[in-house]
């Protein structure tokens, strides 16, 4: 998708070189391999932008359907699209057509939305605010952005490139923008997008904008892949002798970091987890409640075993309806790829081990 976007602005060779670099030398989106919803609906969001530029009346329903899919899959892209794209829609006087698209999307969403009592329950807002201000267990400078505003740009680029020397790739984007600005007088809009993302990120601390609890900073920062990769593409295209792939080879050799792909290399449910699941299925009462981690195989217990857990993967709006349950057992998976508050080492000090298969554990609560 990134290649197809860049190919509209630069040569195929420059687009390919740039898209490979931004896909495989960056910390994200590889770090988000565990969740596929947002990358998919980002493609829908870009399709909405593309179709709306043509303002064809026969595409109203299709565009509205895409927008409905975006909203109901995950609010992050919808909210960001509203703030970032809505402004340009007004500036370019496309708002009448876009308003029709929104109306179609609202009508399509209505049957689902009216069945919900409250989209922003106190528990949902509190959970989301705690999550976005402690994204991915941030420590150090990444956590400080919520008290020191000028660290926000550093956080944005860390989310994309990581904390290592990969950030040097940004230096190539500066001359790339200068090359672009000579060809396109409206190149300032890409800078405006970066500034817009910056202020949306700052909003995480202050919750000024409506629906602020739906703006996840580590996902919001991915919007920067579009303008930055475009700047980089123009730098690559300006290389003397068109040495696209020589630059690609050099950067791959210098910056490639296999740890970026750890989420792809390791699945969340392992064979040892399945062995414990098999024990649970055959030996545990159906009414038993299992305490679990959100970030290991325990999150799949309801889906695989149809058993109750204390931390299910549910929509935030249902947090207030979730009854507090006393657990009978504690499951700890072998591979934590997300947030895991329970560890076998700590739980094992005070709880009896019921069953174990390698690094997967079942304790009595």
RODO-2510 file (C-alpha; in nm, 4 decimals, decimal comma):
residues 365
     n   res          X          Y          Z
     1     x     0,0000     0,0000     0,0000
     2     x     0,2840     0,2392     0,0804
     3     x     0,4474     0,1608    -0,2538
     4     x     0,1242     0,2335    -0,4430
     5     x     0,0905     0,5651    -0,2603
     6     x     0,4487     0,6718    -0,3353
     7     x     0,4319     0,5566    -0,6973
     8     x     0,1783     0,8319    -0,7642
     9     x     0,4425     1,0928    -0,6778
    10     x     0,7807     0,9486    -0,7793
    11     x     0,9260     0,6870    -1,0139
    12     x     0,8583     0,3175    -0,9536
    13     x     1,2200     0,2562    -0,8554
    14     x     1,2276     0,5379    -0,6000
    15     x     0,8883     0,4322    -0,4624
    16     x     1,0007     0,0703    -0,4260
    17     x     1,3271     0,1656    -0,2552
    18     x     1,1551     0,4035    -0,0141
    19     x     0,8652     0,1703     0,0689
    20     x     1,1057    -0,1154     0,1451
    21     x     1,3130     0,1057     0,3744
    22     x     1,0108     0,2408     0,5612
    23     x     0,8548    -0,1057     0,5868
    24     x     1,1562    -0,3025     0,7071
    25     x     1,3931    -0,0572     0,8752
    26     x     1,1334     0,1012     1,1015
    27     x     1,0258    -0,0172     1,4443
    28     x     0,6610     0,0069     1,3440
    29     x     0,4411    -0,1047     1,1748
    30     x     0,6222    -0,4371     1,2391
    31     x     0,5649    -0,3938     1,6125
    32     x     0,1913    -0,3944     1,5519
    33     x     0,1865    -0,7324     1,3797
    34     x    -0,0270    -0,8738     1,6610
    35     x    -0,3261    -0,6559     1,5660
    36     x    -0,4408    -0,6238     1,2084
    37     x    -0,7511    -0,4074     1,2377
    38     x    -0,5973    -0,0629     1,2284
    39     x    -0,3669    -0,1161     0,9260
    40     x    -0,6679    -0,2499     0,7339
    41     x    -0,8945     0,0401     0,8176
    42     x    -0,6123     0,2846     0,7461
    43     x    -0,6264     0,1512     0,3895
    44     x    -1,0031     0,2141     0,3960
    45     x    -0,9419     0,5683     0,5224
    46     x    -0,6992     0,6385     0,2376
    47     x    -0,9556     0,4961    -0,0070
    48     x    -1,2138     0,7383     0,1338
    49     x    -0,9797     1,0309     0,0748
    50     x    -0,9016     0,9159    -0,2807
    51     x    -1,2662     0,8575    -0,3801
    52     x    -1,3881     1,1832    -0,2287
    53     x    -1,1432     1,3810    -0,4422
    54     x    -1,3407     1,2682    -0,7496
    55     x    -1,6759     1,3587    -0,5884
    56     x    -1,8648     1,1039    -0,7992
    57     x    -2,2229     1,0678    -0,6758
    58     x    -2,2339     0,6984    -0,7713
    59     x    -1,9553     0,6312    -0,5180
    60     x    -2,1406     0,7825    -0,2217
    61     x    -2,2650     0,4495    -0,0848
    62     x    -1,9286     0,2743    -0,1257
    63     x    -1,7415     0,5599     0,0431
    64     x    -1,9964     0,5715     0,3242
    65     x    -1,9605     0,1950     0,3687
    66     x    -1,5819     0,2330     0,4008
    67     x    -1,6290     0,5093     0,6575
    68     x    -1,8770     0,2955     0,8519
    69     x    -1,6251     0,0076     0,8518
    70     x    -1,3544     0,2403     0,9810
    71     x    -1,5705     0,3713     1,2648
    72     x    -1,6971     0,0322     1,3803
    73     x    -1,3590    -0,1441     1,3581
    74     x    -1,1504     0,0967     1,5644
    75     x    -1,2140     0,4633     1,6486
    76     x    -0,8499     0,5754     1,6256
    77     x    -0,8410     0,6116     1,2462
    78     x    -1,1893     0,7650     1,2314
    79     x    -1,1097     1,0299     1,4920
    80     x    -0,7773     1,1205     1,3300
    81     x    -0,9374     1,1265     0,9852
    82     x    -1,2012     1,3652     1,1194
    83     x    -0,9485     1,6117     1,2583
    84     x    -0,6814     1,5871     0,9879
    85     x    -0,8907     1,5407     0,6748
    86     x    -1,1916     1,7438     0,7879
    87     x    -0,9884     2,0645     0,7883
    88     x    -0,8644     2,0120     0,4317
    89     x    -1,2197     1,9287     0,3221
    90     x    -1,3340     2,2707     0,4378
    91     x    -1,0321     2,4479     0,2887
    92     x    -1,0777     2,2847    -0,0531
    93     x    -1,4566     2,3370    -0,0473
    94     x    -1,5390     1,9667    -0,0754
    95     x    -1,7436     1,9672     0,2419
    96     x    -2,0833     1,9247     0,0700
    97     x    -1,9870     1,5931    -0,0877
    98     x    -1,8039     1,4791     0,2252
    99     x    -2,1078     1,5664     0,4377
   100     x    -2,3151     1,3291     0,2222
   101     x    -2,0561     1,0548     0,2771
   102     x    -2,0746     1,1072     0,6536
   103     x    -2,4562     1,0951     0,6377
   104     x    -2,4465     0,7594     0,4553
   105     x    -2,1946     0,6240     0,7092
   106     x    -2,4107     0,7371     1,0025
   107     x    -2,7172     0,5668     0,8541
   108     x    -2,5220     0,2430     0,8075
   109     x    -2,3829     0,2611     1,1626
   110     x    -2,7142     0,3557     1,3223
   111     x    -2,8566     0,0035     1,3837
   112     x    -2,5401    -0,0894     1,5738
   113     x    -2,4954     0,2389     1,7596
   114     x    -2,8548     0,2634     1,8871
   115     x    -2,8138    -0,0720     2,0610
   116     x    -2,5453     0,0762     2,2861
   117     x    -2,6498     0,2547     2,6020
   118     x    -2,3404     0,4700     2,6323
   119     x    -2,0271     0,4752     2,4185
   120     x    -1,8242     0,6618     2,6794
   121     x    -1,8950     0,5003     3,0140
   122     x    -1,6852     0,6196     3,3105
   123     x    -1,4944     0,2903     3,3192
   124     x    -1,4251     0,2996     2,9454
   125     x    -1,2954     0,6569     2,9520
   126     x    -1,0842     0,5940     3,2638
   127     x    -0,9333     0,2774     3,1146
   128     x    -0,8589     0,4459     2,7815
   129     x    -0,7027     0,7509     2,9452
   130     x    -0,4801     0,5306     3,1597
   131     x    -0,3845     0,3275     2,8531
   132     x    -0,2922     0,6142     2,6227
   133     x    -0,0843     0,7888     2,8880
   134     x     0,1071     0,4686     2,9613
   135     x     0,1308     0,3347     2,6079
   136     x     0,3288     0,0117     2,5764
   137     x     0,4561     0,0531     2,9332
   138     x     0,6384     0,3745     2,8476
   139     x     0,9238     0,4738     3,0747
   140     x     1,1812     0,7502     3,0623
   141     x     1,1439     1,0117     2,7905
   142     x     0,8463     0,8331     2,6313
   143     x     0,6440     0,8736     2,9498
   144     x     0,7660     1,2308     3,0033
   145     x     0,5923     1,3623     2,6912
   146     x     0,2778     1,3933     2,8958
   147     x     0,4419     1,6436     3,1285
   148     x     0,7120     1,7923     2,9010
   149     x     0,5471     1,8997     2,5756
   150     x     0,8614     1,9508     2,3682
   151     x     0,9495     1,5802     2,3942
   152     x     0,6439     1,4889     2,1863
   153     x     0,8296     1,4986     1,8500
   154     x     1,0941     1,2667     1,9911
   155     x     0,8227     1,0259     2,0990
   156     x     0,6565     1,0353     1,7557
   157     x     0,9767     0,9424     1,5764
   158     x     1,0684     0,6797     1,8369
   159     x     0,7356     0,5062     1,7744
   160     x     0,8182     0,4774     1,4041
   161     x     1,1936     0,4284     1,3952
   162     x     1,2830     0,2968     1,7398
   163     x     1,5318     0,4482     1,9830
   164     x     1,8482     0,3525     1,7949
   165     x     2,0478     0,4937     1,5064
   166     x     1,7531     0,4234     1,2755
   167     x     1,6469     0,7811     1,3518
   168     x     1,9277     0,8990     1,1227
   169     x     1,6983     0,8104     0,8329
   170     x     1,5086     1,1263     0,9255
   171     x     1,8047     1,3351     0,8097
   172     x     1,7397     1,2219     0,4518
   173     x     1,3819     1,3485     0,4780
   174     x     1,4922     1,7125     0,5176
   175     x     1,6598     1,7524     0,1750
   176     x     1,3811     1,5341     0,0360
   177     x     1,1254     1,7928     0,1443
   178     x     1,3318     2,0696    -0,0159
   179     x     1,3346     1,8788    -0,3462
   180     x     0,9593     1,8256    -0,3176
   181     x     0,8876     2,1912    -0,2397
   182     x     1,0584     2,2958    -0,5639
   183     x     0,8212     2,0739    -0,7640
   184     x     0,5021     2,1197    -0,5650
   185     x     0,3945     2,4552    -0,4261
   186     x     0,1420     2,2834    -0,1996
   187     x     0,4052     2,0696    -0,0259
   188     x     0,3421     2,2719     0,2914
   189     x     0,0332     2,0568     0,3448
   190     x     0,2522     1,7591     0,4310
   191     x     0,4264     1,9670     0,6965
   192     x     0,0840     2,0777     0,8201
   193     x    -0,0078     1,7100     0,8602
   194     x     0,3024     1,6492     1,0727
   195     x     0,2162     1,9514     1,2873
   196     x    -0,1423     1,8264     1,3156
   197     x    -0,0249     1,4866     1,4390
   198     x     0,2025     1,6641     1,6875
   199     x    -0,0860     1,8610     1,8407
   200     x    -0,3142     1,5574     1,8455
   201     x    -0,0429     1,3753     2,0360
   202     x    -0,0126     1,6598     2,2862
   203     x    -0,3879     1,6412     2,3344
   204     x    -0,3395     1,2995     2,4961
   205     x    -0,2224     1,4777     2,8092
   206     x    -0,4992     1,7381     2,8225
   207     x    -0,8044     1,5611     2,6701
   208     x    -0,9302     1,8892     2,5200
   209     x    -1,0788     1,7535     2,1967
   210     x    -1,4009     1,5501     2,1875
   211     x    -1,3415     1,1732     2,1805
   212     x    -0,9869     1,2249     2,3079
   213     x    -0,9979     0,8874     2,4825
   214     x    -1,0110     0,7243     2,1375
   215     x    -0,6819     0,8784     2,0207
   216     x    -0,4059     0,6223     2,0837
   217     x    -0,0656     0,7949     2,0568
   218     x     0,1416     0,5007     1,9372
   219     x    -0,1028     0,4408     1,6506
   220     x    -0,1569     0,8062     1,5752
   221     x     0,2187     0,8474     1,5183
   222     x     0,2021     0,6020     1,2271
   223     x     0,0351     0,8718     1,0178
   224     x     0,3829     1,0214     0,9881
   225     x     0,4871     0,7308     0,7660
   226     x     0,3051     0,8970     0,4768
   227     x     0,4701     1,2425     0,4649
   228     x     0,8107     1,1183     0,5822
   229     x     0,8287     0,8377     0,3268
   230     x     0,7228     1,0854     0,0586
   231     x     1,0028     1,3254     0,1570
   232     x     1,2477     1,0359     0,1587
   233     x     1,1289     0,9238    -0,1863
   234     x     1,2083     1,2629    -0,3356
   235     x     1,5555     1,2487    -0,1808
   236     x     1,6109     0,9043    -0,3331
   237     x     1,4901     1,0202    -0,6744
   238     x     1,7335     1,3123    -0,6686
   239     x     2,0361     1,0841    -0,6221
   240     x     2,2938     1,1238    -0,9007
   241     x     2,2926     0,8283    -1,1352
   242     x     1,9618     0,7066    -0,9893
   243     x     2,1399     0,4799    -0,7412
   244     x     1,8155     0,3780    -0,5700
   245     x     1,9017     0,0253    -0,4754
   246     x     2,2608     0,1028    -0,3811
   247     x     2,1223     0,3325    -0,1112
   248     x     1,8725     0,0633    -0,0131
   249     x     2,1485    -0,1962     0,0266
   250     x     2,3652     0,0408     0,2321
   251     x     2,0805     0,1368     0,4667
   252     x     1,9732    -0,2258     0,5095
   253     x     2,3287    -0,3233     0,6005
   254     x     2,3630    -0,0401     0,8536
   255     x     2,0210    -0,0199     1,0162
   256     x     1,8637    -0,3661     0,9864
   257     x     1,7591    -0,4879     1,3305
   258     x     1,6073    -0,8386     1,3585
   259     x     1,4503    -0,7509     1,6951
   260     x     1,1973    -0,5368     1,5064
   261     x     1,0368    -0,8574     1,3843
   262     x     1,0028    -1,0337     1,7184
   263     x     0,6227    -1,0038     1,7092
   264     x     0,6151    -1,1916     1,3793
   265     x     0,8616    -1,4605     1,4863
   266     x     0,6713    -1,5636     1,7989
   267     x     0,3022    -1,6498     1,8112
   268     x     0,1015    -1,5701     2,1229
   269     x    -0,0382    -1,9262     2,1629
   270     x     0,2312    -2,1948     2,1806
   271     x     0,2209    -2,5744     2,1951
   272     x     0,2838    -2,5654     2,5708
   273     x    -0,0129    -2,3289     2,6127
   274     x    -0,2290    -2,5734     2,4200
   275     x    -0,1156    -2,8538     2,6504
   276     x    -0,2392    -2,6550     2,9515
   277     x    -0,5610    -2,5715     2,7639
   278     x    -0,6132    -2,9434     2,7084
   279     x    -0,5693    -3,0070     3,0824
   280     x    -0,8192    -2,7302     3,1645
   281     x    -1,0722    -2,8717     2,9196
   282     x    -1,0554    -3,2213     3,0665
   283     x    -1,0085    -3,1547     3,4387
   284     x    -1,1544    -2,8178     3,5368
   285     x    -1,5208    -2,7480     3,6225
   286     x    -1,6982    -2,5467     3,3540
   287     x    -1,8091    -2,2815     3,6043
   288     x    -1,4517    -2,2135     3,7220
   289     x    -1,3133    -1,8627     3,6629
   290     x    -0,9553    -1,8273     3,5392
   291     x    -0,7390    -1,5245     3,6150
   292     x    -0,5337    -1,4359     3,3088
   293     x    -0,2996    -1,1915     3,1403
   294     x    -0,4157    -0,9717     2,8551
   295     x    -0,0919    -1,0184     2,6627
   296     x    -0,0382    -1,3959     2,6529
   297     x    -0,2396    -1,7014     2,5464
   298     x    -0,4814    -1,6490     2,8358
   299     x    -0,6711    -1,3938     2,6296
   300     x    -0,7783    -1,6795     2,3992
   301     x    -0,9232    -1,9010     2,6738
   302     x    -1,2837    -1,7807     2,6159
   303     x    -1,2518    -1,8305     2,2405
   304     x    -1,0809    -2,1712     2,2495
   305     x    -1,2228    -2,3273     2,5668
   306     x    -1,5425    -2,1244     2,6214
   307     x    -1,4321    -2,0651     2,9827
   308     x    -1,4640    -1,7505     3,1939
   309     x    -1,1600    -1,5296     3,2497
   310     x    -1,1062    -1,2183     3,4593
   311     x    -0,9540    -1,0139     3,1739
   312     x    -1,1459    -1,0831     2,8513
   313     x    -1,0889    -0,9038     2,5224
   314     x    -1,4091    -0,7016     2,5068
   315     x    -1,5269    -0,3642     2,3854
   316     x    -1,4504    -0,0897     2,6371
   317     x    -1,8148     0,0121     2,6540
   318     x    -1,8936    -0,3140     2,8335
   319     x    -1,6455    -0,2645     3,1183
   320     x    -1,9194    -0,1317     3,3475
   321     x    -2,1290    -0,4413     3,2785
   322     x    -1,8495    -0,6882     3,3516
   323     x    -1,9107    -0,8409     3,6961
   324     x    -1,6197    -0,8648     3,9371
   325     x    -1,5418    -1,2336     3,9682
   326     x    -1,3270    -1,4192     4,2166
   327     x    -1,0877    -1,6423     4,0282
   328     x    -1,0509    -2,0147     4,0972
   329     x    -0,7381    -2,0691     3,8877
   330     x    -0,4560    -1,8614     3,7422
   331     x    -0,3196    -1,9218     3,3933
   332     x     0,0155    -1,7829     3,2771
   333     x     0,1140    -1,8324     2,9147
   334     x     0,4607    -1,9050     2,7819
   335     x     0,4901    -1,6062     2,5492
   336     x     0,3947    -1,2561     2,6609
   337     x     0,3687    -1,0262     2,3592
   338     x     0,1666    -0,7498     2,5217
   339     x     0,0764    -0,6360     2,8730
   340     x     0,1291    -0,9097     3,1367
   341     x     0,0867    -0,8242     3,5044
   342     x     0,1046    -1,1873     3,6223
   343     x     0,4328    -1,3795     3,6264
   344     x     0,4947    -1,7434     3,7154
   345     x     0,7816    -1,6456     3,9438
   346     x     0,5664    -1,4196     4,1618
   347     x     0,2477    -1,6270     4,1540
   348     x     0,4413    -1,9439     4,2344
   349     x     0,5519    -1,8016     4,5702
   350     x     0,1997    -1,8041     4,7159
   351     x    -0,0080    -2,0369     4,4987
   352     x    -0,0087    -2,4119     4,4399
   353     x     0,0958    -2,5296     4,0954
   354     x    -0,1768    -2,7473     3,9419
   355     x    -0,0292    -2,8195     3,5999
   356     x     0,2705    -2,7119     3,3971
   357     x     0,4004    -2,7714     3,0476
   358     x     0,7385    -2,6079     2,9916
   359     x     0,6793    -2,2317     3,0361
   360     x     0,2998    -2,2457     3,0607
   361     x     0,1453    -2,2661     3,4081
   362     x    -0,1859    -2,3283     3,5805
   363     x    -0,2059    -2,2358     3,9491
   364     x    -0,4798    -2,2712     4,2072
   365     x    -0,6021    -1,9247     4,3077
***
